[in-house]
Structures are given as structure tokens and as C-alpha cells.
Amino acid sequence: MTVTLADVAARARVSPATVSRVLNGNYPVAASTRERVLRAVDELDYVLNGPASALAAATSDLVGILVNDIADPFFGIMAGAAQSAIGDAGTGRAGGEKLAVVCNTGGSPERELTYLTLLQRQRAAAVVVTGGALEDPDHIAALTAKLTRLADAGTRVVLCGRPPMPGDTVAATLAFDNRGGARSLTEHLLALGHRRIGYVAGPADRTTTRDRLDGHRDALAAAGLAGPDTDRLTVYGHYTRASGYEATRELLAREPSLTAVVAANDTVALGACAALREAGLRIPDDVSVAGFDDLPFSADAVPALTTVRLPLHEAGVQAGRLAMGADTSPPGGVATIPGELMLRASTAPPRG
């Protein structure tokens, strides 16, 4: 049932005129009253112009692309590719051209939900949600409900670079095989002869972190190396160079005889390399380093990074085309995209 402005007024215990003033911002309203009205809007999931059923059912020329951090090449590449594909899919208003807007959440689950609410109010034609998901049951439930409401209102929903939502039937999902890629990376190091391998992980509450760490541990277990050292040689942090630097210093303090470091992504790997050099260690002569994603700078690092290439640009293009309805959803709604192992100069057999 469509929520009306009168419903919001009743929930907030104000007049419909006051609700209108708050939402339009064209008349002074007491701060406490404004907060009460906005809380009622969120609780009822009210969509502006909801009373006009024909208008509420229609979609606009807007497409929202949600990213954790647009300055991070991982997200920037996908968002840029998606935005280009969305622009290319139309040939002017008659051809269905859309305006793609990038929404930077800063990794905040609250901002993620807020942006989706704002896009719902604008009757967005599509939303593309990129990157790993927060592993929190309450947030997952809230996110699933929000995406379902968007889809029910006619908005196309695309997940790019994250696993499908539990029980999800509304989103087209392009998921990266982070676990398989991480396993192949550690298998490469094991094949070179490494046995004392440190792991610099991302935030513990993110799906990407879990999947990549699980792949690393799968390879260790298959080689008979699972045990207490697995946890001792794992340090969690953020997907930043600074975090890679600090975590690698911690790993060296725990195990000075490390022969290899696997980083959660290429940016983290750069920080790991800096920490190793500061400790007087050579790469890869003393310690091998591997990253993940194959970001543009990876091949130009010194030495060039061994990493797992994810087709970020290609995935972004496909997400954009799905958002425009130019491509059909993958079978079952989910496509799993494998990574490619890129062997470069930052890994070598351990000395001795």
C-alpha cells in the first residue's frame, strides 16, 4: 500500500502542511519538529509525490552508482566504466539516455541506506551497488528490504563486485571470485617453496576480506600448513597503504623470518613493501610480496607486483548495461567472475 503524506503527518503528530514544509524546505520549522518528520519519513519509507500513483510508479532519468571511496582505483574504475556504459546506452532523451550520479558512502552502512532512500525518492531508473558488503545481519536485512522496495517501484538493481544478498531475487549480481583468486595466489607462493607466509587482511567485517582470507587459508590447509600460525600470521586492517605498512611491521615483529607477505589488495601491498624496505629487507630476494586486484600502478611498482587481476572495467561496463536494460540478467541472477593470476617480479623462491 502506498504511503501518503497524511500517513507521515499522523506518525509525526503534525499537520500535512508541516510535513510539506519540511520536505520542500521552503518554510522555517522548529528543529525538533523537523527531526520528528524526517524520522517518520524514514520509518514509513515515504517516497516524495507518493499520492500521485502514476507518478510514483514511473522512473526518472537518474541512475545511482554507490561506491565506498571514489578515490580508490578499485571503485573508481568500476564506477567510471558503469557511468560510461550508462551514457552510451542512450542516444538522447528519445533514446532513453540517463544521468549517472556517483554516491560516495565512505564505507558507512548508514550512508549506503541513506543514498538508497534518496534515490528511491527521486524514482531512480536504476541503482548499481559496488564493492564488498558489511557482514552485519541487521544491515543486511535493512539493505535487502530497501533494494526490494526499489525493485518493486520499477528501479533496476545491480550488484557489482559483491556477493548476492541472502535470498535475493531482485538484483542482477556480478560477483568476483575473490576466494578462488586468493587461493591461486597462495598456491603460487607455496609452489615456489614459501612456508612462512604472512597475510595482511582488510576489515574483518567485510565480505571481500573474508573471501580472500578464506582462499588463502584453503591453500594453506591443502598444503598441510593450517594451524595456530595461520591466525598468528594474519593481521587485519584497512584497504590503505598506511594500513599495509603498519600491519607488515606487526607481522615482522611476530615472525622476523617471514619469507612472503600476501596483501589484501595492491594498495595494501605498497605499504607492505615500504615496511619491508624500512626493515632493510629486499623484495623479492628476502621477502616476496603479492597483492590483489591488478590496479593500474601494479605493473609499474618496483618491483612489479604479482597479483590477481580482476576485470574491474569490464564488470563496470556490464553493470552499466544491466542498469540500462541493454543486457539481460545472468542465469539465476548471478554471474561469478574469475580473477587472473599475474606473475611478476615481486615474488621469487625463498633464499636458502
GIZIPE-V565562 format. One line per field, one symbol per residue. ss: DSSP state (H for helix, E for strand, L for the rest). phi: phi as a letter, one per 20 degrees, with the letter a starting at -180 (. if undefined). burial: 1 if it has 24 or more other ideal C-beta (glycine too) atoms within 12 Angstrom, else 0. A space follows every 10 residues. Layout:
ss: ???
phi: ???
burial: ???
This chain:
ss: LLLLHHHHHH HHLLLHHHHH HHHHLLLLLL HHHHHHHHHH HHHHLLLLLL LLHHHHHLLL LEEEEEELLL LLHHHHHHHH HHHHHHHHLL LLHHHLLLEE EEEELLLLHH HHHHHHHHHH HLLLLEEEEE LLLELLHHHH HHHHHHHHHH HHLLLEEEEE LLLLLLLLLL EEEEEELHHH HHHHHHHHHH HHLLLLEEEE ELLLLEHHHH HHHHHHHHHH HHLLLLLHHH HHLEEELLLL HHHHHHHHHH HHHHLLLLLE EEELLHHHHH HHHHHHHHLL LLLLLLLEEE LLELLLLHHH LLLLLEEEEL LHHHHHHHHH HHHHLLLLLL HHHEEEELLE EELLLLLLLL LL
phi: .fedffffff femcegffgf fffemdbfcg gffgffffff fffelfdgmg feffffffde edcedecfbf feggefffff fffffffffd cogfenfcee dedeemmeff fgffffffff felgfbcddd nfdfecgfff ffffffffff ffeoefdcdc nbfffgmfcd dedddeefff ffffffffff ffofcddecd eeffedffgf fffffgfgff ffemdfrgfg ffecceadec ffffffffgf ffffbfegdb cddfbfffff ffffffffen deddgececc dbolfgfffe fcfgefbded ffffffffff fffemfceff gmnccddfec fdecfecbff fm
burial: 0011100110 1101000111 0110000010 0000011101 1101111111 0000010011 1111111111 0111111111 1110111011 0000000101 1111101010 0111111111 1111111111 1111000011 0111011011 1011111111 1111100101 1111111111 1111111111 0101111111 1110011111 1111111111 0000000001 0011111111 1011111111 1100100111 1111111111 1111110000 1011011111 1111100100 1011111111 1111111111 1111110011 0011111110 1111111100 00
